[in-house]
Amino acid sequence: MSVAADRLQLSQIAPLIVQSEIRSMSIECERIGGINMAQGICDTDVPTSVAEAAIEAIRKGRNTYTRLDGIASLRNAIAEKLSRHNCIDADPDAEILVTAGATGALYASSLALLNPGDEVILCEPFYGYHWNTMLSMRVQPVAVTLSAPDWKLDIDALRQAITPRTRALIVNTPCNPSGKVFSLTELQAIASLAIEHNLFVFADEIYEYFLFDGARHISIATLPGMAERTITISGLSKTFSITGWRIGYLVANRSWIPAIGYFHDLAYVCSPTPLQYGATAGLLELSTTFYVDLAAEYQRKRDQICKALTDAGLTPCVPGGAYYVLADASRIPGKTAPEKARALLAATGVASVAGSAFFVSDGHDLLRFCFGKKSEDLDRACAALRSY
């Protein structure tokens, strides 16, 4: 009897994966009816052409499974976009996979390319889902800390972090949560190490159009020797404000796509079919002006939230991209960053995320704010922060 009972246990890895602070703060914010600047929901309006194409697809009965790599029109549109905006030439039939969000892309890629016991290097502060995805694969994430306030990469520290067990690097640019945009020099240094040690690079570029102050996005896959080892991950969730649609994609060498596609099919079957048609319309119909205006709009929002945080005595690390800002929370009461986040929520109704969620053992005096909000909500949040 006791032997049978002993089998009813959590897996060995389950106790190591804790509830995301992002999710926890979103729930607490909803409970009190606050302004959610914790989760990167991006609740701004969906482009009309994107919404209408998805609705039309549903009405036309395009509601069944697609091929495991996505509908042909979307793969072709992604290939055109990659060529035009990223300088990546990819075969839509052999090197592009439509995924259930960028998270689905990383999950399937990790299953296909990594083994239990491998090490994968991330830059800290890191996106918690990257870290926990590695843990869920029985892969050991290793942090290399970037230097605040501009989050500069120490290439010597990165070099020293590489061991015989290192299998891959994760490069997130523009970065969540810091807004770091990696420079060409930094990417070249990373590429050099990846080639020297024969490592994969998972390049999360989901915020590629959120660039400020003239910052330039460079896809590391375009650097010499990197196309065959880079899994470029992106999607339309942030760009088209469709985070709940789960439309992501990846581009990789044709040697890796079949295995990645197999594991994505096993976990997700396919990305939602009618919503793929909506994303296709956006890629085909929205002009360059849309992307230019998007960056300008979010730069204004960045400046607005950074000014409000400064006025509140919460000095921000001004981001160069994405739509998050890390701010100094040392003046907020609380022994830990989660306590500080909850104290600020109680005092202002504005939800943020504990900075410690993005570090191994630091971030205790940092909070992350998401400014991917509707203008009226951002105005209310900024006013509430100034009153703190």
N, C-alpha and C positions, 0 to 999 in steps of 0.2 A: 504493500500500500504506500509506504513512504517512498519507495523507488519511483512509483508512478507519479506521486505528488511532486517529487523533485524535478520532474520534466516540465512542470508548469511554471516556467520562469521566463523573464525577459532575456533577450539575446545578450551576449557579452558587451555588445557595442551600445545597446539602448541606453544604459545609465549615463553614458558619456555625452549623449546628444541632448542638450537642454532646450527648453522652449526659447525660441528667438526673442530677444528683448524687443525687437521691432514689433512682433506679433503681440507680445504682452502689453506694450504701451498702447498699441492700437485698440486693444480690448478695453483697457482702462480709460482711454480717451472717449471711446464710444459710450462707456458706462456713464460718464459725467456730461456727455454732450459737448466735448471740447473741440478744438481745432487740431486735426491730426497732421502734424508735421513730423511724425515719427516714421511712417511707412511711405515708401516711394510709389504711392498710388498713382500720382499724376492724373488728377480728376478734371483736367481741362477738357474742352470740347473736342470731340473726334472730328476730323475733317469730313465734310459732307459727302464727298465722293467715296470715301472709305466706308462710311456707315451705309450709304445707299446701295453700294455694290454687295455688301454682306446681306442686307435685307432682300435684295433681288435674288441672290443665290438661294436663299431659303425658300422664297416663293417659287423658284423654278425647280425645286426639289433636289438641289445639290446638297443633300444631307447625309450621304452615305460615306463609307470609308474612302480615303484616297489611296494612291500608291504610298508605300511606306516613306518615300522621300518627298511627298507633297505633290500638288497639282503642277502640271507642266508650265502653265502660264506664270505661276508665281516663281518657280525656279528660273525661268527665263528672265523674268523681271529682276530677280535678285542678281543674276549674272550681269545684266546690263548695268545695274546700280553699282556692283562691285568694280566693274571696268571703269565706269565714269567717275566715281567718287573715291575709290580706294586704290585704283591702279592694280587690281587683282584680276587676272584672266582665269575664269573658272568654267569648266564644262558643266552646264546645267543638268546633264544626264548622268554624270559620273562623279562630280566633285561638290555638289551642293545638296544639303539635306534640310528640309523644313522640319522644325522641331516644336515641341510643346514648350515654348518659351526658351530663353537663353539657359534657364536652369535645366531644362530637359536636354539641351545640347551638351552641357557640361556633364550631366549625369551619364548619358549614353556614351560619351567619349571616354569618360573615366572607366566605365565597365569594359569598354573595348580595348583600352590601351594600357591600363595600369593593373598591377598585381598587388595582393595583400603584402604589406611589408615594405612596399616602395615608399620613397619620400618625394614630396612635391613642395617646392618653395613658393611662398606667397610673400608679397610686400605688405608690411604692416604700417598703418592700419589697413585691414583687409575686410572684404565683404564676408559676413559671417556664414552665408550659405556656401561660399567657396570652401571655407575651412571645414564646415560640418559635412559637406559632400565628400571630402577626402576621408574624414573619419568614418563615414558610413560605408566606404569602400574598403575599410581596414588599411587605408593608406595613411602614412604619417605626414601631416602638414608641418612645414618648417617656416618660421617667420623671419624675415629680414626687415628690420625697422627702418623706415624712411625718416629723414630729419625734418621736424617742423621748424618754421611755419610753412616753408615752401615744399616740404616733403621730398627733399633731394635724395636720390639713390646713391648709396655708398657701394660702389662696384666691388671694392675689396671685401666688404662684408658679405656681399652676394657670392663672391668667389669662395670665401671661407665656408659658406653654408653648404656647398656642394660636397657630397660624400659618395662613396661607391654605390649607395642605395638610392641616390637621387635619380628620378626618372623623368621629371618634368618641372616646368616653371609655369606659374599662372601670372599673366600680365593683364591688369585691368586698367585700360586707359580710354577716355577719362575715367577716373577712379571713384568708386563708391567705397568709403564715405568722404574722402578728403578733397575730391575734385582735382586731384593731381592729373596733369596731362604730361605723359612721358615725352621727353625731347628726343630728337633724332640721335643725338650723342648717346643718351641713355639706352635707347633701343638698340643701337649698334653694339654697345657694350654687352647688353643682354644676349643679343644674337651671337656674338663672338663666343661667349661662354657656352651657349646652347650647342653650337657647332663643335666646339672643342671637346665637350663632354658627351656629345651625341644625345641630347635631351629633346623631348617634346616641349612645345610651348602652347599653352592654352591661352589665347588672346581674347579676353572678354571686352568687346568694343560696343556694348549696347548703348553707351552715351555718346557715340561718335559725333553727333550733330549738335551737342550742347557744349559749345566752345566760346570762350570769352577773351576779350582784350587781344584779339588777333591770334590766339593760340591755333595751332595746326595739328590736326589728327593724322597720324602716320600708322598705317597697318604694318606690323612687324613682319608679316608674311611677304611683304614686297622687298625686303632686304635680301642681299645675296645669300644663297644657301638655306633660306628659311621656309620656302614654300612647301618643301617635302616634310617638314617637321612641325609646322604650325597648324593648329586647329583654330581658325578664326570664328569666333562666336559673336553673333549679334541678333537683332530682331527689330520688330516694329512697335513693341509694347510702349516704349517711352516716346519715340518719335511721333507716333500717331495717337498717343494717349489712349491706348487700348491694352493696358496691363492685364485686364481680366480675360482677354481673348486668347492668350498664350500662343502667340505667333512669333516664333524665333527661327533662327536658321544657323547653320554652320557651313563653312567651306573648308575642305581639306583635300589632301592628295588622294587620288583615286585608290591608292593602296589601303587606305583606312576607312573609307566610306562604307563598304559593305558590312564590316563588323560593327561600326557605330550605328548604322541603319538597323541592323538586326536587333541590337539592344534597345534602341529607341522604339522599335516596333513592339518588342516584348513588354516594355513598360507603359507605353502610351498609345500604341497602334498608329495614331496619326494626330497631327494638329487639327483642330476643329475645321471641318471642310468649308462651310459657307464663309467662315471668317478668313480663310485663306484667299477667297475671291475678293473680299474687302481690302485686304492688304495688297493684293495685286493691283487693284485700281489705284490705290494711293501711290504705289511705286511708279505706275505708268502715267498717271494724270497730274500729279503735283509737280510743279516746276521748281527750278533751282531757287526761285524767290521764296518758296515755302521754307526751305531749310535756312536761308539767310535770315528771314524774319523770325524763325524759331529761335535761333541763337541770340538775336537782338532782344527778343522778348524776355528770354531767360536771363540775359545779362542785366536787364533792368530789374528783374525780380531778385537776382543775386544782390545787386547794389542796395535794393530796398531792405532786404532782410539783414544784410551785413550792417547797414546804418542803424537799424532798430536794435540789433544785438549790441553794437557799440554803445548806443545811448543807454542801454540797460546795464552796462558794465560787464557784458559777456563778450569779451574781445574775440572776434572771429578770425580763423585762418581763411583768408579770402581765396575761394576756389577758382581754378583756371578753366574748369569744365564740370560736366554733370549737373545735377541740381540738388546738391547737398552742401552743407557748410558745418564744419566742426568749430565749436566755440568754447572758450574758457568758462568753466562753471564753478571756479573756485569760490566765488562769493555766495553761491547757493548753499543753504544748510543741508547737511547729510554727510555720513561717513563714506558712502560709496556713490559711484555714478548713478546706479539705479535709484538710490534714495534721492539724489539731487534731481533726477528727471521727474520723479513723482512729486517732489516738493514744488518744482516749477509748474507742473500741471495743476496742482491744487491751488497755487497762488494766482495763476494767469489763465488757466484753461487751455494752454498750449502744450501739446504733447511733443516730446523730443525722444531721442534714444540715448541711452547711456554710452559714453565713449568707450567704456571697457568692453562693450560687445564687439569691438573691432580690433582689440589687442589681446595678446596672450596674458600680460600682467601689467598693463598700463591703461591710460585713458580714463583714470579715476576722476580727473577734473575736467573732462570734456563731455559735451553733449552734441549730438548730431541733429540738425534741422533740415527737413526737406522743403524746398521752396517750389516744388512742382505743383502749385496750387492755383485755383482760380483767383483772379485779382481781388475780388471782394473778400475772400477768405484770408488771403495774404495780408490785406489791409487790416483786417480785424486782429490777426495774429501779431502783426507789428505793433499795433496800438496797445495790445495787451502786454507785450514784452516791454515796451517803453514805460508802462505803468508799474513795472516790477520794482 
